[in-house]
Amino acid sequence: MSAISSRPPRPRFDVNGWLFVGPALALIATFMVFPVLHSLWMSFQTGLGVRLSFAGFKNIYRLFNDPLFFTALTNTFIFFLVQVPIMLTLALITAALLNSPDIRFRGVLRTAIFLPCVTSLVAYTVLFKSMFVANGLVNTTLIGLGIVDVGIPWMTDPFWCRTMIIIAITWRWTGYNMIFYLAAMQNIDRSVYEAARIDGVPTWARFLHLTVPMLKPVILFTTVTSTIGTLQLFDEVSTITGGGSAGGAAGPGNSALTLSLYIYNLTFKFAPNYGYAATVSYVIVFLVAILSFVQFYVARERKA
Amino acid sequence: MTSYALKQRFSSIAVYVFLGVMAFLSIFPFLWMIIGATNSTSDIVKGKMSFGEALIVNATTFFTQVNAPLIFWNSAKVTIIATVLTLLISSLAGYGFEIFASRFRDKIYTLILLTLMIPFAALMIPLFMLMRDFHLINTHLAVVLPTVASAYIIFYFRQSTKAFPHELRDAARVDGLKEWQIFLLIYMPVMRSTYAAAFIIVFMTAWNSYLWPLIVLQSNDTKTITLVISSLGSAYYPDYGAVMIGTVLATIPTLFVFFAMQRQFVEGMLGSVK
């Protein structure tokens, strides 16, 4: 993300420049910067609906004594820690295999694997829900193949409910991340691989010691965007469990209650408490900031 | 056959099997959706994998439960307005940031990139209150407004503008064209593949958006197709047959856009990574 232009800087104040960026700046200020500061201010307030009063650190105290918050935090972390590595590894391997020049049907395979990300999050969630019902397609297939004896309780057991959600998200986003890796791989000089191959470096070692280090910037990019996405997980869990609409528990034992879903419920389902909901939302802000920083730091260290 | 060649043969078979399984799993839910649209709900929940005869019944149920023309019109309206405004405003900004220097440019640009990290959850309550104060709840303008200055698309246009030949611009200036004319008559046509790639991203995001429309669109006559599918599909015992009709119809526009513009899309993504 270099911010340096190739040409020498022009005068300090350029009316034309401000006219071009002005509309975007005004919109970002109104719909991004102002709201994010407003919710920081609200996080120190409490009350029902719009009747808010200053509460100091009361909301933070409530946060630490709120079992539902910790459930949501734990679930969000489970989705993040399990799903992101699985998906990115799968995407990286798939991209590396598709990138080799002597693979036939490359275009068709690439299109097929990319296709899931044209579906809306809501639509694909409904499809997955219908495949994972008690005596549905997935369970009958698994029993038919002799992998399990009785159907897996996808919709009633917390562990399996989370597993189903992880499978669904991985289906939707692997191809998307793969395209970024493929694009970056096409910029890598082929002769480096040829040299390593002639020197007798095995395929897996070429992948690990040549491809992966050269893709570091893209891997960082996809890790950060996937982290931000997973920490904000909402559409899928809301649709799969009805947790956003029915008002009951989100999945068995609230196993699909994520931070975003909890914030939504606090704001629009339960007796609306904007102040406390804003406090929970700032937990996500901090998590995103900390995790992005850690990821940048890790990527920078290894460069040496 | 030498053992080396045998080994090569095996590993290339393994590669095809892996990629084949990946491709199959990726496509399968689409097949499931199409087959499901022809089956009754009781067949769908039994996992029936062959075409059935319930297509008409499912379609009838869907179209009686849902005012489909209105709902699709709402989705189309939101998507078209969002796409046109986002492409215009974000490309103006991406171009402006790259072409014009000013003292604060880099600081402001960094600030814009930082907004990429703001989770939507931290915005939704203040945004909701803002829209209520503007009296925009239940309007499609409220859905569109917060999305049109997209930091991601601005970044994308700025990156791509680095490849815009500035000789063209200098020549146009010598010919006496004004800055907005250069943008409109030279930049936009020259950068059409960048616009095409951005178009796909923005179109799909807008068409598929859910959480923010869920918050601001509360009356039934303003709802979009994603909201309708979610409310039909999140019931405890959904009528899957009817829902499948909805998901098929909701997926057709994005599939169409993807296949019509696939080449530009991949090229555009290549451009953004370079």
Interface residues (C-beta under 8 A of the other chain):
Chain A: M1 A3 I4 S5 S6 R7 P9 R10 P11 R12 F13 D14 N16 G17 W18 L19 F20 V21 P23 A24 L25 A26 L27 I28 T30 F31 M32 V33 F34 P35 V36 H38 S39 M42 V50 L90 I93 T94 L97 L98 S100 I103 V108 L109 T111 A112 I113 F114 L115 P116 C117 V118 T119 S120 L121 V122 A123 Y124 T125 V126 L127 F128 K129 S130 M131 V133 A134 N135 G136 L137 V138 N139 T140 T141 W171 T174 G175 I179 F180 A183 A184 Q186 N187 T203 V218 I228 L231 Q232 F234 D235 S238 T239 I240 T241 G242 G244 S245 A246 L259 S260 I263 Y264 T267 F268 Y274 A277 A278 V280 S281 Y282 I284 V285 V288 A289 S292
Chain B: S11 V15 Y16 F18 L19 G20 M22 A23 F24 L25 S26 I27 P29 F30 W32 M33 G36 I44 V45 K46 G47 M49 I89 S90 L92 A93 Y95 G96 F97 E98 I99 F100 A101 S102 R103 R105 D106 I108 Y109 T110 I112 L113 T115 L116 M117 I118 P119 F120 A121 A122 L123 M124 I125 P126 L127 F128 M129 L130 L145 P146 V148 A149 A151 I154 F155 K162 H166 E179 F183 M204 W207 N208 Y210 L211 L214 I215 T226 I229 S230 S231 L232 G233 S234 A235 Y236 P238 Y240 V243 M244 G246 T247 A250 T251 T254 L255 V257 F258 Q262 V266 M269 L270 S272 V273 K274
